[in-house]
Amino acid sequence: MRRKAYQIEHSIDFTAKQWEEICSLSFEPFDISEGEALTRGQWLAVAEMALGKSVMIAARRYDMGDDDDDGNEQWADELREIADTILAKFQPGDGNL
């Protein structure tokens, strides 16, 4: 049986640390494993979640409860980098369904 275009999975290379962050965005039933290939729609959802989390962190609205806010800007930057990598792969009209 042939897959529909929206079911095609894509792999994107990330560092182990980036994968850890991506996996932390998982929720039931959208469970992400390190190195997993995802569909375009799933990758775009990950990019949006990463951007949303980065905004919350930068605005100091994401409290990990450890009283260590010194690394928050770097953490937000790392999330934006993940989103940028995904969004660079999937451009409007690229035929990369």
LINVENQUI-V844632 format. One record per pair of residues at least 12 apart in sequence whose C-alpha atoms are under 10 Angstrom apart, sorted by the first residue. I is the first residue (numbers start at 0). J is the second residue. D is the distance in whole Angstrom. If there is no record, write none. Layout:
# LINVENQUI-V844632
i->I j->J d->D
i->I j->J d->D
This chain:
# LINVENQUI-V844632
i->3 j->96 d->9
i->4 j->38 d->9
i->4 j->39 d->10
i->4 j->94 d->10
i->4 j->95 d->9
i->4 j->96 d->6
i->5 j->38 d->7
i->5 j->39 d->7
i->5 j->40 d->8
i->5 j->95 d->9
i->5 j->96 d->6
i->6 j->37 d->9
i->6 j->38 d->6
i->6 j->39 d->8
i->6 j->40 d->9
i->6 j->41 d->10
i->6 j->96 d->8
i->7 j->36 d->9
i->7 j->37 d->8
i->7 j->38 d->6
i->7 j->39 d->8
i->7 j->40 d->10
i->7 j->95 d->9
i->7 j->96 d->7
i->8 j->35 d->9
i->8 j->36 d->5
i->8 j->37 d->5
i->8 j->38 d->4
i->8 j->39 d->7
i->8 j->40 d->10
i->8 j->41 d->9
i->8 j->42 d->9
i->8 j->96 d->9
i->9 j->35 d->9
i->9 j->36 d->5
i->9 j->37 d->5
i->9 j->38 d->6
i->9 j->39 d->7
i->9 j->41 d->10
i->9 j->42 d->8
i->9 j->88 d->10
i->9 j->95 d->9
i->9 j->96 d->9
i->10 j->34 d->7
i->10 j->35 d->7
i->10 j->36 d->4
i->10 j->37 d->7
i->10 j->38 d->9
i->10 j->39 d->10
i->10 j->42 d->9
i->11 j->34 d->8
i->11 j->35 d->9
i->11 j->36 d->7
i->11 j->37 d->9
i->11 j->42 d->9
i->11 j->84 d->8
i->11 j->85 d->8
i->11 j->88 d->8
i->12 j->34 d->8
i->12 j->35 d->10
i->12 j->36 d->10
i->12 j->84 d->9
i->12 j->85 d->10
i->13 j->33 d->9
i->13 j->34 d->8
i->13 j->81 d->8
i->13 j->84 d->9
i->13 j->85 d->10
i->14 j->33 d->10
i->14 j->34 d->10
i->14 j->81 d->10
i->15 j->33 d->8
i->15 j->34 d->9
i->16 j->77 d->9
i->17 j->33 d->9
i->17 j->77 d->8
i->17 j->78 d->8
i->17 j->80 d->9
i->17 j->81 d->7
i->18 j->31 d->9
i->18 j->32 d->8
i->18 j->33 d->6
i->18 j->34 d->7
i->18 j->35 d->9
i->18 j->81 d->9
i->19 j->31 d->10
i->19 j->32 d->9
i->19 j->33 d->7
i->20 j->33 d->10
i->20 j->49 d->9
i->20 j->74 d->10
i->20 j->77 d->9
i->20 j->78 d->8
i->20 j->81 d->9
i->21 j->33 d->8
i->21 j->34 d->10
i->21 j->45 d->7
i->21 j->46 d->9
i->21 j->48 d->9
i->21 j->49 d->8
i->21 j->78 d->9
i->21 j->81 d->8
i->21 j->82 d->10
i->22 j->34 d->10
i->22 j->35 d->10
i->22 j->45 d->9
i->23 j->49 d->10
i->24 j->44 d->10
i->24 j->45 d->7
i->24 j->48 d->7
i->24 j->49 d->8
i->24 j->52 d->9
i->25 j->45 d->9
i->25 j->48 d->10
i->29 j->41 d->9
i->31 j->45 d->10
i->38 j->95 d->10
i->38 j->96 d->8
i->39 j->85 d->9
i->39 j->88 d->9
i->39 j->89 d->7
i->39 j->95 d->8
i->39 j->96 d->6
i->40 j->89 d->10
i->40 j->96 d->8
i->42 j->82 d->9
i->42 j->85 d->7
i->42 j->86 d->9
i->42 j->88 d->10
i->42 j->89 d->9
i->43 j->82 d->8
i->43 j->85 d->7
i->43 j->86 d->7
i->43 j->88 d->10
i->43 j->89 d->8
i->44 j->82 d->10
i->44 j->85 d->10
i->45 j->81 d->9
i->45 j->82 d->7
i->45 j->85 d->8
i->46 j->78 d->9
i->46 j->79 d->8
i->46 j->80 d->9
i->46 j->81 d->7
i->46 j->82 d->4
i->46 j->83 d->8
i->46 j->84 d->9
i->46 j->85 d->6
i->46 j->86 d->7
i->47 j->79 d->10
i->47 j->82 d->7
i->47 j->85 d->10
i->47 j->86 d->10
i->48 j->78 d->9
i->48 j->82 d->8
i->49 j->75 d->9
i->49 j->77 d->9
i->49 j->78 d->5
i->49 j->79 d->7
i->49 j->80 d->9
i->49 j->81 d->7
i->49 j->82 d->6
i->49 j->83 d->10
i->50 j->75 d->8
i->50 j->76 d->10
i->50 j->77 d->10
i->50 j->78 d->6
i->50 j->79 d->6
i->50 j->80 d->9
i->50 j->81 d->9
i->50 j->82 d->6
i->50 j->83 d->9
i->51 j->75 d->10
i->51 j->78 d->9
i->51 j->79 d->9
i->51 j->82 d->10
i->52 j->74 d->10
i->52 j->75 d->8
i->52 j->78 d->7
i->52 j->79 d->9
i->53 j->71 d->9
i->53 j->72 d->9
i->53 j->73 d->10
i->53 j->74 d->7
i->53 j->75 d->4
i->53 j->76 d->7
i->53 j->77 d->8
i->53 j->78 d->6
i->53 j->79 d->7
i->53 j->80 d->10
i->53 j->82 d->10
i->54 j->72 d->10
i->54 j->75 d->7
i->54 j->76 d->10
i->54 j->78 d->9
i->54 j->79 d->9
i->55 j->71 d->10
i->55 j->75 d->8
i->56 j->68 d->9
i->56 j->70 d->10
i->56 j->71 d->6
i->56 j->72 d->7
i->56 j->73 d->10
i->56 j->74 d->8
i->56 j->75 d->6
i->56 j->76 d->10
i->56 j->78 d->10
i->57 j->71 d->7
i->57 j->72 d->6
i->57 j->73 d->9
i->57 j->74 d->9
i->57 j->75 d->6
i->57 j->76 d->9
i->58 j->71 d->9
i->58 j->72 d->9
i->58 j->75 d->10
i->59 j->71 d->8
i->59 j->72 d->9
